[in-house]
Amino acid sequence: MTIYNIYDLFESLSASTTDEQSSGGKTDEGYSTLHLDLTAAELRTRVLEAALTYVPQHGWSRKAVEMACLEGGFPPGLHTLALPQGGIDLVLYFYASRNQQLADAMIEWRLSQTPSASTPDQGVDPRFQSSKEVDAFLYRALRFRLEKILPVLPMWPQALGLLALPSNMPSSVGLLAQLVDEVWAQAGDRSTDMTWYAKRLGLAYVYNLTEVFMLQDSSAGLTDSWQFLESRIADLRSLKQMNLQLKAVSSMLRDGFFALGNVTCNILGLARRS
């Protein structure tokens, strides 16, 4: 793997560093040498993760990255590498990295489970002994993922606006699909028929609807949002029992996306053309 350093990325930096012990670990230009010899991907990840701290103050913007560079000893111009497309790159990094955090957490949850000796319901993974346990897992997973938004919740409407732009839809839909597919996989879903699609469409609808609900929730600890989430998961179970999954959930998802667009526009103060 090719190793890059900051000098390769920015011509403004010197081609050599001073002795760290005499300079306090900084180059002649005043930048820290602690970030040298990182791969380009590692460097970008560090900068973007640090920039999330500044999102509540500066939004999903280059300014947040510049502040992270300043405080972390990176060159301010590093945002040209970190955000080639602008603020959407920071949003996509946040979404993907928090999806990964959920995936890691779900694996830990599953490994910590102790299988019971009872016979599981038909179609339920052996480590889940009933449909109720599956629903509890879905609730736990979606709540865990939604709680990752809380540190940047005041600026999440801006993120939704960026994700909803036509040019960004392929990436945003792909990340949502990745999220719900991983949740269902860890929930033990082994379906191979049309219910495979229905389950993922339904869970995507529940996630998006709860996400929007959170933006307007003023209850202490977002208790209303978590009750709302629990109810929507129960609705999915009811649909399954009625064998109406695909048609009903597809309609729900379509209506949910329209609602998401309308609410996002209202929150952002945008007016739709009639």
Backbone bond lengths (Angstrom), bond angles and torsions (degrees), N, CA, C in turn:
res aa  C-N    CA-C-N  psi(-1)  N-CA   C-N-CA  omega(-1)  CA-C   N-CA-C  phi
1 M - - - 1.464 - - 1.519 109.80 -
2 T 1.339 115.76 131.04 1.456 120.32 -178.66 1.515 110.66 -68.94
3 I 1.332 116.11 134.07 1.451 121.13 178.63 1.517 109.16 -101.17
4 Y 1.320 115.25 128.52 1.451 121.27 177.71 1.519 108.49 -111.49
5 N 1.324 116.47 152.48 1.451 118.49 168.52 1.511 108.96 -128.44
6 I 1.281 116.25 174.58 1.453 121.04 -173.40 1.515 111.79 -61.23
7 Y 1.352 117.45 -29.87 1.462 120.34 -179.20 1.522 111.18 -67.71
8 D 1.341 117.92 -31.50 1.451 121.00 177.40 1.521 111.44 -70.18
9 L 1.320 116.51 -28.07 1.450 121.39 -173.80 1.515 113.31 -88.89
10 F 1.310 117.27 -27.26 1.457 120.48 -175.73 1.528 110.75 -134.70
11 E 1.324 116.44 116.85 1.456 121.46 -176.89 1.516 112.41 -66.80
12 S 1.327 116.50 -18.23 1.460 119.99 -177.02 1.521 112.97 -72.13
13 L 1.327 115.89 -13.91 1.456 119.08 -178.36 1.519 110.70 -90.12
14 S 1.294 115.77 154.74 1.460 121.48 179.86 1.516 110.68 -68.59
15 A 1.336 116.92 154.19 1.461 121.14 -179.47 1.520 111.87 -81.16
16 S 1.297 118.05 -2.84 1.456 120.22 178.94 1.510 109.53 -146.15
17 T 1.321 116.02 159.02 1.453 121.09 -179.84 1.513 109.61 -108.15
18 T 1.298 114.49 158.75 1.454 119.29 173.64 1.510 109.04 -84.13
19 D 1.313 115.98 167.42 1.459 120.35 179.09 1.526 109.63 -62.69
20 E 1.373 116.95 125.58 1.456 120.33 -174.32 1.516 112.52 -62.56
21 Q 1.305 117.30 -33.71 1.459 118.59 -176.93 1.518 111.28 -69.02
22 S 1.337 116.82 -31.95 1.454 119.46 -178.99 1.515 112.62 -89.23
23 S 1.347 116.96 -21.98 1.461 119.69 -176.24 1.514 113.28 -105.72
24 G 1.343 116.95 -0.53 1.456 118.68 -178.51 1.510 112.80 75.93
25 G 1.353 116.79 24.77 1.455 119.93 177.49 1.507 113.63 77.06
26 K 1.347 118.69 28.94 1.455 122.02 179.80 1.520 110.66 -127.51
27 T 1.322 116.05 155.25 1.455 121.40 174.78 1.520 108.82 -78.61
28 D 1.350 115.47 175.15 1.461 119.65 177.04 1.521 111.36 -60.83
29 E 1.334 116.92 -26.26 1.454 120.53 -179.87 1.520 112.25 -83.79
30 G 1.332 117.34 -4.90 1.451 120.54 177.54 1.509 115.06 95.93
31 Y 1.344 118.20 5.93 1.445 120.70 -179.91 1.522 110.70 -92.09
32 S 1.316 115.71 146.14 1.456 121.00 -178.68 1.519 110.94 -66.07
33 T 1.329 116.56 143.29 1.470 121.27 175.79 1.524 111.21 -92.28
34 L 1.320 117.40 1.25 1.459 120.57 -177.57 1.523 112.22 -68.22
35 H 1.342 117.97 -16.88 1.450 121.38 -176.18 1.520 112.68 -102.22
36 L 1.328 117.25 6.73 1.454 120.10 179.13 1.520 110.89 -72.51
37 D 1.335 115.16 159.54 1.461 122.31 176.15 1.526 113.16 60.06
38 L 1.322 116.04 34.82 1.456 121.31 170.42 1.524 107.82 -100.32
39 T 1.329 116.93 151.72 1.459 118.01 171.77 1.518 108.10 -67.79
40 A 1.312 116.49 160.26 1.466 120.19 179.19 1.524 110.60 -58.59
41 A 1.333 116.58 -39.63 1.466 120.17 -179.72 1.524 111.32 -66.28
42 E 1.333 116.51 -42.16 1.467 120.13 179.22 1.520 111.31 -64.54
43 L 1.314 115.94 -40.90 1.458 120.91 179.52 1.522 110.35 -63.49
44 R 1.312 115.88 -45.41 1.461 120.74 179.98 1.523 110.84 -63.00
45 T 1.330 116.57 -42.68 1.460 120.30 -179.84 1.519 111.53 -61.89
46 R 1.321 117.01 -43.43 1.463 120.36 179.81 1.521 111.63 -62.06
47 V 1.317 115.40 -42.35 1.460 119.46 -178.68 1.525 110.73 -67.23
48 L 1.324 117.29 -45.74 1.457 120.58 -178.22 1.522 111.58 -65.46
49 E 1.321 117.00 -40.46 1.468 119.62 178.46 1.519 110.39 -63.52
50 A 1.324 116.54 -42.54 1.463 120.17 178.48 1.524 111.00 -65.29
51 A 1.331 116.94 -33.93 1.466 120.99 -178.11 1.517 112.41 -66.69
52 L 1.334 117.83 -25.67 1.463 120.33 -179.36 1.524 111.87 -60.96
53 T 1.325 116.75 -27.26 1.461 121.00 178.14 1.524 111.17 -62.54
54 Y 1.321 116.39 -27.82 1.465 121.18 -174.97 1.525 113.23 -100.02
55 V 1.324 116.86 -0.62 1.464 120.15 178.90 1.527 112.65 -61.62
56 P 1.357 119.73 -42.34 1.468 118.42 179.02 1.525 113.88 -57.90
57 Q 1.329 117.35 -28.62 1.465 120.67 -179.57 1.533 112.90 -92.39
58 H 1.333 116.68 -35.81 1.463 119.95 -171.52 1.526 114.38 -119.52
59 G 1.319 116.63 2.46 1.452 119.34 179.57 1.523 112.60 72.73
60 W 1.329 114.33 -171.00 1.472 121.05 -179.71 1.522 107.50 -86.68
61 S 1.318 115.28 79.07 1.461 120.47 -168.37 1.521 112.17 -141.50
62 R 1.322 114.81 169.90 1.461 120.69 174.55 1.527 110.75 -64.54
63 K 1.323 116.00 -29.76 1.460 119.70 179.99 1.522 110.83 -60.13
64 A 1.328 117.61 -40.24 1.462 120.91 178.62 1.524 110.60 -61.58
65 V 1.334 116.45 -39.94 1.465 120.61 178.94 1.521 110.52 -69.53
66 E 1.313 116.78 -40.63 1.463 120.18 178.99 1.523 111.10 -61.90
67 M 1.333 116.93 -40.07 1.463 120.37 177.96 1.528 110.76 -65.39
68 A 1.331 116.83 -39.15 1.463 120.74 177.91 1.521 110.45 -64.40
69 C 1.317 116.96 -40.09 1.467 121.16 178.04 1.523 110.70 -63.92
70 L 1.323 116.03 -42.70 1.458 120.97 -178.53 1.518 111.24 -63.84
71 E 1.328 116.48 -47.20 1.462 120.72 -178.03 1.522 112.39 -74.09
72 G 1.334 117.12 -28.52 1.460 120.55 -176.31 1.507 114.66 -94.87
73 G 1.321 117.17 0.24 1.452 119.90 179.43 1.510 114.31 83.32
74 F 1.349 117.13 13.19 1.458 121.06 175.63 1.526 109.14 -88.84
75 P 1.326 117.74 154.38 1.467 119.84 174.03 1.526 110.07 -63.58
76 P 1.331 119.64 135.14 1.462 121.49 179.60 1.527 113.13 -55.90
77 G 1.333 117.13 -32.41 1.460 120.50 -178.84 1.510 114.27 -69.59
78 L 1.315 117.44 -1.08 1.458 120.84 -178.07 1.524 112.13 -64.32
79 H 1.331 117.62 -15.87 1.464 118.90 -179.64 1.524 111.82 -62.99
80 T 1.340 117.17 -20.95 1.466 119.10 177.48 1.523 111.54 -67.25
81 L 1.324 116.69 -28.25 1.460 121.28 174.98 1.516 110.54 -85.48
82 A 1.331 116.62 -42.71 1.457 121.26 -174.49 1.520 112.66 -72.66
83 L 1.333 117.23 -34.35 1.464 120.72 -175.72 1.531 111.50 -127.81
84 P 1.306 118.30 65.76 1.469 119.10 -179.20 1.525 113.38 -62.32
85 Q 1.356 117.05 -27.29 1.463 120.80 179.28 1.526 112.50 -102.73
86 G 1.314 116.95 1.46 1.453 119.62 -177.74 1.519 112.24 97.25
87 G 1.339 116.12 -156.68 1.459 121.42 -174.13 1.511 115.18 -58.85
88 I 1.328 118.40 -27.30 1.460 120.54 -179.45 1.518 111.39 -60.26
89 D 1.324 118.12 -30.46 1.464 120.41 178.79 1.522 111.11 -63.80
90 L 1.319 117.02 -36.50 1.459 120.72 178.10 1.524 110.10 -69.55
91 V 1.334 116.86 -39.74 1.465 121.06 177.39 1.527 110.67 -63.06
92 L 1.324 116.89 -46.15 1.464 120.84 -178.90 1.523 111.31 -65.19
93 Y 1.329 116.62 -37.11 1.464 119.12 176.30 1.521 109.94 -62.98
94 F 1.325 116.67 -46.06 1.461 120.57 179.72 1.527 110.46 -58.58
95 Y 1.319 116.81 -47.54 1.463 121.53 -177.30 1.530 110.57 -61.44
96 A 1.329 116.37 -49.08 1.465 120.65 -177.07 1.522 112.08 -66.79
97 S 1.322 117.36 -41.94 1.467 120.28 -178.03 1.523 111.17 -68.61
98 R 1.322 117.32 -34.90 1.476 119.94 178.29 1.525 110.79 -75.69
99 N 1.309 117.66 -29.87 1.463 119.85 170.36 1.523 110.35 -60.71
100 Q 1.329 116.25 -42.27 1.458 120.50 -179.91 1.518 111.06 -66.53
101 Q 1.326 117.17 -38.62 1.464 120.35 177.17 1.523 110.69 -61.51
102 L 1.327 116.47 -39.80 1.461 119.93 176.85 1.522 110.68 -65.30
103 A 1.320 117.21 -44.28 1.465 120.71 179.97 1.524 110.96 -58.71
104 D 1.321 116.51 -43.49 1.467 120.61 178.41 1.526 111.01 -63.91
105 A 1.332 116.31 -41.20 1.464 120.49 -179.17 1.524 110.83 -65.71
106 M 1.324 117.56 -41.17 1.466 120.51 -178.66 1.520 111.41 -64.69
107 I 1.316 116.62 -36.80 1.464 119.45 177.00 1.523 110.04 -62.49
108 E 1.315 116.94 -41.82 1.464 120.95 177.99 1.525 110.81 -63.88
109 W 1.320 117.25 -40.87 1.462 120.27 178.90 1.523 110.72 -61.43
110 R 1.318 115.72 -44.42 1.459 119.38 -177.72 1.522 111.41 -66.73
111 L 1.319 116.88 -40.00 1.461 120.49 -179.92 1.521 111.91 -66.64
112 S 1.321 116.62 -27.78 1.464 120.55 -177.96 1.520 112.62 -85.80
113 Q 1.337 117.12 -7.30 1.455 120.35 -179.05 1.519 110.65 -75.67
114 T 1.313 115.67 144.98 1.465 121.94 176.11 1.518 108.73 -109.13
115 P 1.328 118.02 112.35 1.462 120.05 -178.97 1.521 111.30 -60.44
116 S 1.319 117.01 139.53 1.461 121.24 176.87 1.521 109.14 -91.69
117 A 1.322 116.11 167.95 1.456 120.41 -175.69 1.519 112.21 -89.97
118 S 1.335 117.27 -4.14 1.456 120.38 -178.28 1.525 110.75 -73.61
119 T 1.313 115.70 160.47 1.453 120.61 180.00 1.519 109.79 -81.17
120 P 1.322 118.56 124.66 1.460 120.76 -177.79 1.521 112.61 -72.45
121 D 1.328 116.74 159.18 1.452 121.72 175.18 1.521 109.27 -62.38
122 Q 1.327 115.89 151.76 1.458 120.04 178.27 1.525 110.22 -62.32
123 G 1.318 116.97 132.63 1.452 121.34 178.93 1.504 114.32 85.06
124 V 1.326 118.35 1.23 1.456 122.16 -179.68 1.518 108.85 -104.16
125 D 1.316 117.29 136.97 1.451 121.92 178.30 1.526 109.75 -54.78
126 P 1.345 118.86 139.90 1.464 121.41 -177.39 1.521 114.50 -53.76
127 R 1.317 118.05 -27.38 1.458 119.02 -179.44 1.525 112.20 -80.26
128 F 1.342 116.77 -7.34 1.459 121.58 171.41 1.517 107.19 -114.90
129 Q 1.306 116.50 125.76 1.449 120.38 -172.32 1.520 114.16 -93.48
130 S 1.302 117.89 -2.93 1.459 120.87 179.33 1.521 109.93 -161.65
131 S 1.317 114.56 164.01 1.462 119.73 175.75 1.520 110.80 -63.39
132 K 1.309 116.12 -31.46 1.467 120.39 178.55 1.524 110.69 -62.23
133 E 1.328 116.83 -38.41 1.463 120.20 178.30 1.528 110.89 -67.62
134 V 1.319 116.76 -35.98 1.464 120.07 176.98 1.522 109.72 -63.51
135 D 1.332 116.44 -45.28 1.465 120.41 179.20 1.522 111.18 -61.01
136 A 1.327 116.23 -39.74 1.467 120.23 178.90 1.528 110.45 -63.84
137 F 1.330 115.96 -37.24 1.463 119.94 177.93 1.526 110.63 -67.35
138 L 1.323 116.73 -43.23 1.465 120.35 178.31 1.522 110.75 -60.05
139 Y 1.327 115.61 -43.52 1.466 120.08 179.11 1.525 110.53 -62.31
140 R 1.320 115.96 -46.20 1.464 120.01 -178.75 1.524 110.89 -61.33
141 A 1.326 116.20 -42.62 1.463 120.49 -177.84 1.527 111.76 -67.03
142 L 1.328 116.97 -48.14 1.461 119.24 -178.75 1.522 111.44 -67.02
143 R 1.321 116.84 -38.17 1.462 118.37 178.03 1.533 110.49 -64.62
144 F 1.322 116.91 -42.90 1.469 120.97 177.91 1.522 110.12 -56.34
145 R 1.335 115.54 -46.01 1.471 119.46 -178.02 1.524 111.63 -68.64
146 L 1.310 117.50 -41.18 1.464 120.81 179.59 1.524 111.58 -66.23
147 E 1.325 116.76 -34.00 1.465 119.85 179.03 1.526 111.65 -66.46
148 K 1.319 117.20 -21.51 1.463 120.02 176.66 1.529 111.66 -66.07
149 I 1.327 116.32 -19.51 1.463 120.63 179.75 1.525 111.67 -79.75
150 L 1.328 117.36 -21.28 1.467 120.88 -171.38 1.529 114.38 -53.75
151 P 1.341 120.30 -42.52 1.474 118.66 -179.71 1.525 113.94 -61.38
152 V 1.328 117.02 -23.05 1.469 120.48 -179.16 1.531 111.17 -119.24
153 L 1.320 116.89 18.04 1.466 120.93 -175.02 1.528 113.50 -55.46
154 P 1.347 119.70 -42.24 1.472 118.69 179.76 1.527 113.30 -58.87
155 M 1.327 116.82 -27.53 1.458 120.71 -179.23 1.530 112.75 -102.55
156 W 1.330 117.45 5.89 1.457 119.20 -177.70 1.531 113.15 -68.80
157 P 1.332 119.92 -32.42 1.466 118.28 174.05 1.524 112.59 -56.38
158 Q 1.321 116.95 -38.58 1.463 120.39 176.85 1.522 110.27 -62.85
159 A 1.337 116.28 -41.22 1.464 120.31 178.83 1.526 110.85 -63.30
160 L 1.336 116.84 -43.12 1.463 120.33 178.82 1.525 110.88 -62.83
161 G 1.322 116.02 -37.10 1.453 119.41 177.17 1.516 112.20 -62.45
162 L 1.330 116.55 -41.14 1.464 120.68 178.00 1.527 111.14 -67.75
163 L 1.332 116.49 -41.67 1.458 120.58 -179.79 1.524 111.87 -65.10
164 A 1.327 116.60 -29.07 1.463 121.09 -176.53 1.523 113.59 -82.41
165 L 1.328 118.19 -8.93 1.461 120.30 178.55 1.531 109.95 -64.04
166 P 1.320 118.37 138.65 1.474 121.14 -177.27 1.530 113.71 -51.02
167 S 1.319 116.85 -39.58 1.466 119.85 -178.30 1.521 112.70 -68.62
168 N 1.336 116.64 -20.59 1.462 120.66 -177.57 1.526 113.22 -103.23
169 M 1.330 117.60 -7.25 1.456 120.95 -175.88 1.530 113.83 -59.08
170 P 1.344 119.83 -42.50 1.471 118.08 179.32 1.525 112.80 -56.51
171 S 1.327 116.76 -41.60 1.464 120.21 -179.95 1.518 111.45 -70.42
172 S 1.336 117.55 -43.17 1.459 120.52 -176.95 1.524 111.47 -68.31
173 V 1.332 117.08 -41.27 1.463 120.40 177.66 1.526 110.14 -66.19
174 G 1.326 116.32 -38.99 1.458 119.87 178.43 1.517 112.66 -61.95
175 L 1.325 117.10 -40.10 1.462 120.68 179.35 1.521 111.46 -69.61
176 L 1.335 116.96 -37.85 1.462 120.02 176.82 1.525 110.33 -65.62
177 A 1.330 116.44 -42.02 1.462 120.46 178.00 1.525 110.73 -62.20
178 Q 1.320 116.20 -40.86 1.465 120.56 177.26 1.517 110.87 -60.95
179 L 1.324 115.92 -41.80 1.461 121.38 -178.97 1.521 111.64 -61.32
180 V 1.328 117.27 -53.95 1.466 119.77 -174.62 1.522 111.63 -71.71
181 D 1.324 117.61 -31.58 1.462 119.52 178.06 1.521 110.69 -66.58
182 E 1.330 116.99 -40.75 1.461 120.55 178.96 1.523 111.15 -65.83
183 V 1.327 116.55 -39.31 1.465 119.83 178.91 1.523 110.37 -63.10
184 W 1.324 116.84 -47.28 1.457 118.96 -179.54 1.527 111.77 -66.56
185 A 1.316 117.02 -36.24 1.467 119.70 177.99 1.519 110.58 -62.33
186 Q 1.339 116.27 -44.29 1.459 120.01 179.27 1.526 111.79 -72.40
187 A 1.338 116.53 -20.93 1.466 120.31 176.06 1.522 111.21 -80.51
188 G 1.333 116.28 -2.11 1.457 120.32 175.55 1.510 114.95 90.44
189 D 1.325 118.15 17.09 1.461 119.89 -178.95 1.521 110.29 -66.23
190 R 1.325 115.95 126.37 1.459 121.46 179.62 1.530 111.02 -122.65
191 S 1.314 117.36 17.89 1.460 120.95 -177.01 1.526 110.75 -68.03
192 T 1.323 115.53 146.20 1.468 121.46 179.68 1.528 111.49 -128.01
193 D 1.335 117.24 2.47 1.460 120.53 179.59 1.526 110.03 -102.50
194 M 1.323 116.97 -158.15 1.456 120.96 -177.42 1.525 113.04 -66.51
195 T 1.325 117.12 -18.54 1.466 118.52 178.70 1.524 111.40 -66.42
196 W 1.334 117.29 -22.03 1.468 120.44 176.64 1.522 109.71 -57.57
197 Y 1.328 115.64 -45.56 1.463 120.35 179.57 1.523 111.09 -70.96
198 A 1.330 116.06 -41.94 1.462 120.15 -177.66 1.521 111.71 -60.89
199 K 1.324 116.38 -42.05 1.465 119.67 -179.46 1.525 111.40 -63.01
200 R 1.303 116.24 -41.57 1.467 119.51 -177.62 1.528 111.99 -74.85
201 L 1.319 116.30 -38.14 1.460 119.03 174.78 1.523 110.58 -62.92
202 G 1.327 115.48 -42.96 1.457 119.73 -179.70 1.509 112.86 -63.52
203 L 1.314 116.68 -43.23 1.462 120.10 -178.65 1.528 110.67 -69.21
204 A 1.322 116.96 -35.06 1.466 120.31 176.15 1.521 110.33 -63.41
205 Y 1.315 115.69 -41.46 1.467 120.94 177.41 1.524 110.50 -61.30
206 V 1.323 117.07 -46.86 1.467 121.42 -179.83 1.524 110.63 -61.46
207 Y 1.322 116.60 -44.06 1.466 120.35 -179.39 1.524 111.00 -62.59
208 N 1.325 116.93 -49.48 1.466 120.43 -178.20 1.521 112.35 -63.70
209 L 1.324 115.91 -41.07 1.460 119.29 -178.26 1.525 110.83 -66.39
210 T 1.328 117.15 -41.33 1.464 120.51 178.36 1.521 110.77 -67.77
211 E 1.319 116.00 -36.52 1.460 121.62 177.93 1.532 110.48 -58.42
212 V 1.324 116.83 -45.65 1.463 121.31 178.66 1.525 110.57 -68.64
213 F 1.327 116.66 -39.36 1.465 120.96 178.80 1.526 110.69 -58.45
214 M 1.327 116.07 -40.21 1.466 121.20 -179.42 1.523 112.37 -59.04
215 L 1.332 116.22 -34.73 1.459 120.19 -176.13 1.524 112.25 -65.35
216 Q 1.328 116.08 -22.55 1.458 120.47 -177.48 1.529 112.22 -112.74
217 D 1.318 116.68 6.72 1.465 122.04 -175.93 1.525 110.64 -85.84
218 S 1.320 116.29 121.95 1.463 121.32 178.48 1.521 112.24 -109.71
219 S 1.337 116.94 8.52 1.464 120.13 -179.55 1.522 110.74 -71.58
220 A 1.322 116.32 153.25 1.463 121.42 179.92 1.521 109.87 -63.72
221 G 1.335 115.31 127.58 1.455 119.67 178.89 1.515 114.15 64.91
222 L 1.333 116.82 17.38 1.469 122.37 -178.55 1.527 112.00 55.79
223 T 1.327 116.08 35.16 1.466 119.72 -178.38 1.525 111.87 -60.48
224 D 1.321 116.66 -35.63 1.467 119.26 178.71 1.525 110.97 -64.38
225 S 1.319 116.47 -37.35 1.469 120.37 179.55 1.517 111.20 -64.99
226 W 1.319 116.72 -41.48 1.464 119.61 -178.21 1.526 110.94 -71.57
227 Q 1.323 117.88 -33.32 1.464 120.21 173.83 1.529 110.54 -67.80
228 F 1.318 115.13 -38.94 1.464 120.74 177.01 1.524 110.19 -61.63
229 L 1.319 117.18 -44.39 1.463 122.16 178.78 1.521 110.80 -60.32
230 E 1.315 116.51 -45.90 1.466 120.92 -179.60 1.526 111.16 -60.96
231 S 1.321 116.42 -40.69 1.463 120.63 -179.82 1.520 111.69 -67.03
232 R 1.326 117.03 -39.02 1.464 119.73 -178.83 1.530 111.01 -68.82
233 I 1.324 117.42 -34.98 1.464 120.13 176.30 1.521 109.79 -66.45
234 A 1.329 116.59 -38.58 1.466 120.41 176.28 1.522 110.74 -63.37
235 D 1.330 116.90 -35.85 1.464 120.72 177.24 1.524 110.93 -61.48
236 L 1.326 116.72 -39.37 1.462 120.15 178.84 1.518 110.99 -62.64
237 R 1.317 116.88 -39.04 1.461 120.86 178.33 1.522 110.46 -64.15
238 S 1.319 117.18 -39.50 1.460 121.24 178.68 1.521 110.87 -63.73
239 L 1.329 116.35 -40.42 1.459 120.08 178.03 1.522 111.30 -61.77
240 K 1.317 115.55 -39.99 1.464 119.41 -179.66 1.520 110.78 -63.87
241 Q 1.321 116.35 -42.04 1.457 120.32 -178.10 1.527 111.58 -66.63
242 M 1.334 116.47 -25.60 1.461 120.84 179.57 1.524 112.16 -90.74
243 N 1.345 116.55 -0.46 1.462 121.86 -179.77 1.530 112.52 56.41
244 L 1.322 115.04 39.14 1.463 120.31 179.37 1.519 111.13 -118.52
245 Q 1.336 117.25 21.26 1.458 119.22 -168.27 1.521 114.22 -54.93
246 L 1.301 117.38 -61.43 1.455 119.77 -166.45 1.522 112.44 -64.44
247 K 1.346 117.15 -49.34 1.458 120.00 -178.39 1.520 111.34 -64.74
248 A 1.326 116.59 -47.49 1.460 120.15 -176.72 1.516 111.70 -68.32
249 V 1.328 116.39 -44.96 1.461 119.49 -177.08 1.521 110.90 -68.28
250 S 1.341 117.27 -36.30 1.459 119.21 177.33 1.524 110.53 -60.99
251 S 1.338 115.49 -41.28 1.463 119.76 177.05 1.516 110.88 -65.44
252 M 1.342 115.96 -41.37 1.461 120.58 178.91 1.517 110.54 -62.11
253 L 1.328 116.24 -43.49 1.458 120.19 -178.00 1.526 110.82 -65.30
254 R 1.350 115.87 -42.04 1.460 119.65 177.79 1.528 110.53 -59.97
255 D 1.338 116.20 -49.06 1.464 120.19 179.27 1.516 111.13 -63.89
256 G 1.339 115.57 -35.40 1.460 119.59 -179.44 1.513 112.11 -66.07
257 F 1.345 116.62 -39.02 1.461 119.59 178.61 1.524 111.17 -67.44
258 F 1.356 116.24 -38.32 1.462 118.72 176.35 1.518 110.27 -63.73
259 A 1.350 115.66 -42.21 1.468 119.53 179.29 1.519 110.32 -63.97
260 L 1.336 115.94 -41.32 1.463 120.03 178.99 1.521 110.60 -60.56
261 G 1.330 116.08 -43.35 1.456 119.31 179.38 1.514 112.39 -64.25
262 N 1.336 116.33 -43.20 1.463 119.84 -179.62 1.519 111.93 -65.19
263 V 1.335 116.04 -45.77 1.462 119.83 -178.80 1.518 110.50 -64.86
264 T 1.340 116.14 -42.26 1.463 119.51 179.37 1.520 110.97 -60.90
265 C 1.330 116.24 -43.95 1.467 119.51 178.86 1.522 110.79 -62.94
266 N 1.335 116.43 -40.25 1.463 119.42 179.16 1.521 111.29 -64.14
267 I 1.333 115.62 -42.43 1.458 120.04 -179.20 1.520 110.69 -64.94
268 L 1.329 115.70 -39.37 1.462 120.01 -178.82 1.524 112.51 -81.18
269 G 1.342 115.87 -4.83 1.453 118.87 179.49 1.512 112.99 76.04
270 L 1.339 116.27 25.76 1.460 120.07 -179.65 1.517 109.56 -96.33
271 A 1.281 117.28 142.90 1.463 121.80 179.57 1.519 109.23 -104.11
272 R 1.321 116.32 131.20 1.462 120.29 176.51 1.532 109.56 -82.52
273 R 1.310 114.57 143.47 1.455 118.90 175.68 1.519 109.45 -80.07
274 S 1.304 115.52 136.69 1.465 119.17 179.74 1.532 110.27 -78.15
